[in-house]
Amino acid sequence: MEDEKIVSLYWQREEAAIRETEIKYDRYLTKIAYNILADREDSRESVNDTYLAAWNSMPPHRPAALSAYLAKLTRRISIDRFRYRSRDKRRGSEYAVSLSELGDCVSGGNTTEEIVNVKLLADTIGIYLRLQSEEARNAFVGRYYFLDPIKEVAAYCGMSESKCKTLLHRTRVGLKEYLRKEGFDV
């Protein structure tokens, strides 16, 4: 079913919207959740929570790109679940690994100034990525937005794992330099 029709079902408050969303996007959303949580049961719960969040947010929202909207909901819900779970026990996941890789580029503090500048930082990172090659941009987004393992990023970018690691490292180093040049304290 087309995304526009699925969104219309949400707006009409038809339960079929959730079934159609699950049919079309379940594997995609589960993969995103699993990359963050590294636990099948928690991933399943996050995806189910995504369906509920979509139901509760449409209307008033009418997403132009349903897949991106659902991915954003899934990431937010899964990251929240990861943080909650990590308070009690530490588990490895692609989310934890990718955060540690980016730790040298961006600090994780919560000062008022940093909170206010989050949007500016996101825009600056977006500008930096647009200046990179398509290969570097795809690898960076795959690794740090979709939280895919290096092996998968290398596969869909058509390169070896070693080349992928090198490309990601160089992109992170370049990002760090770019952020400094733009006035961010990294």
PyMOL commands that set and color helices and strands:
alter all, ss='L'
color gray80, all
select helices_A, chain A and resi 3-11+16-37+40-57+66-86+94-102+112-116+118-131+134-144+150-157+161-181
alter helices_A, ss='H'
color red, helices_A
deselect
rebuild
show_as cartoon
